[in-house]
Each structure stands twice: as C-alpha cells, then as structure tokens.
Amino acid sequence: MILTLPLRLKIGFLFILIASCSPDNSQEKESFAIEVIPSAITIPVDKQIDITIASETDMNGIIFSYDNFATEFEYYSNYGTSKTINFYFDTVGSKTIYFKATKEGNISSEVKTVTINVVSDQAVKLTGLQLISFTNVNGSWDPEFPATNPNHLADVVFGLRKNTLNNPFSTGYSYKYWFSSTVKTNQGDLTWDLTNENLYFDPTKTLQIGFDDQDNLPASQPLITDSFGYRTIGLNNYMVTKPSEITFSYPEVDLEFKIQLEWPN
C-alpha cells in the first residue's frame, strides 16, 4: 500500500476547496484588520486545536495557507465578525498557518500568522516494522518473470493512515494518508527501520495499515487479498505493559507482521 491504494493508500486525501497561485488583485483595495487567536500554541500530536478569526467588520471569506499563499484554501460564507475553525496535526514540529479574510466588495484583510508547536507528549513512536508473512510469500507476483528470476517476487511497500479531521470547517473525521515506506525490491529483507521518520501517534487511537506489491506507479497489487485490503490496528491492550514489540497476526489472509515501538516515559 502506498500513496496509490484503496489502502492501497491514496494521495489526494487533502480537502481542498480552491487552490490558487494567482495574484490577489483585491489587495490593491483598502485592507482591513483581523485577529487570529489560537486556543493553544503548544499541542500534542493527534489533538485538535481551535483557531478563531475575528474582525470588526463582517467577513464573507476565510483563506488560509501553510506556505505563505503559494497555495491556499478558500472558504466562503457569511461568517459575521468571528469564526472559529479547527485544525489537526498528525506530525510533530512547528506549524505556521497564514490567514486572511475577505469582506463585501472583494476586499481582503491584512495577513496574520500563527505558529503552533506540535509535540510528541504522550505519543508512541513507531521505530520499526517487520513483515513476517503474507499471501504467496516467496511466490510469483510478477508472472512475466520465470520462477528462476528473482524479479517474480513482490516488491513490497506498506502504508499507514490516521483518522484525522476532514477539514478545518468540519467536525467529521476520516482515515487519511500518513506515511508510506520505501520499497523492498524482490521482497528484500521485509524489515524497515523507521527510527528517523518521526512517526509519533496517539496510542489511544487506531491506525490503518496495508501492504502492496508495487511495480511501476500507479500499478500495485494488495498483499492483503480480501476485499478490505488493509487492517486496523490499535494499542489499547498494551497501554499498561507497554511492550517494545508487538506482533499482529491475521491467519484468514496469511498476514503477520511485527512493529517496534518507543513509549513515552
């Protein structure tokens, strides 16, 4: 499963109403002031944060960007003088968000920024994964090659999805792409060292994981051969013992894999 799968993860989970790189001619008109007020400036990973955009005049649009408006996300409605929207960050680090609003006459406000520090806090760090078995392991996944040619083996990749906020103007959540691994050509050692990937997640929440035979993108085949193509895993049963390794086994699809974890102190 990588960025192209049913899980088989797919790129394109971002909720983008309008992405624009064109100049904003409304800036030539008189702008107006806004305030941007976050509910916190330091939050744990996988936690929601509220940010309020306020103005002394009625707003009919809110625009935000993560790259100083090289790309932007625009939402239009009658917001009045104050609107609270939600953000959710599934990776650690410093996150800067740029905001502006619009009012009647297609007039844009000044730009305000807010920087949120997303920390690991009580999150678990995923440090490694080993795929032990899957359907037709050591068998032919690329029939154009004879069994004597190692290219007949699966080129294995795995992907992960987190259950995250759909978009800042929504309260709904859904599973979205989080991480895809490197490819183990011709099966390789089926072991991934993830220590330097900074893969932190809330242990009270679940992840979806899938494995694929990836040839040339976007071509791939799921190694989990049922109609789902993925499995949902969680750590609720391990919150007390906090093991450094956990093995997940799904005999109905001949799947077994092991993950390595680093728990918070």
C-alpha positions, 0 to 999 in steps of 0.5 A: 500500500502506498500513496496509490491504494484503496489502502492501497493508500491514496494521495489526494486525501487533502480537502481542498476547496480552491487552490490558487497561485494567482495574484490577489488583485483585491489587495490593491483595495483598502485592507482591513484588520483581523485577529487570529487567536489560537486556543493553544500554541503548544499541542500534542500530536493527534489533538485538535486545536481551535483557531478563531478569526475575528474582525470588526467588520463582517467577513464573507471569506476565510483563506488560509495557507501553510506556505505563505499563499503559494497555495491556499484554501478558500472558504466562503460564507457569511461568517459575521465578525468571528469564526472559529475553525479547527485544525489537526496535526498528525506530525510533530514540529512547528506549524505556521498557518497564514490567514486572511479574510475577505469582506463585501466588495472583494476586499481582503484583510491584512495577513496574520500568522500563527505558529503552533508547536506540535509535540510528541507528549504522550505519543508512541513512536513507531521505530520499526516494522517487520513483515513476517508473512503474507499471501504467496510469500516467496511466490510469483507476483510478477508472472512475466518473470520465470520462477528462476528470476528473482524479479517474480517476487513482490516488491513490497511497500506498506502504508499507514493512515490516521483518522484525522479531521476532514477539514478545518470547517468540519467536525467529521473525521476520516482515515487519511494518508500518513506515511508510506515506506520505501520499497523492498525490491524482490521482497528484500529483507521485509524489515524497515527501520523507521527510527528517523521518520518521526512517526509519533501517534496517539496510542489511544487511537487506531491506525490503518495499515496495508501492504502492496506489491508495487511495480511501476506507479500507479500499478500495485497489487494488495498483499492483503487479498480480501476485499478490505485490503488493509487492517486496523490496528490499535494499542489499547491492550498494551497501554499498561505493559507497554511492550517494545514489540508487538506482533499482529497476526491475521491467519484468514489472509496469511498476514503477520507482521511485527512493529517496534515501538518507543513509549513515552516515559 
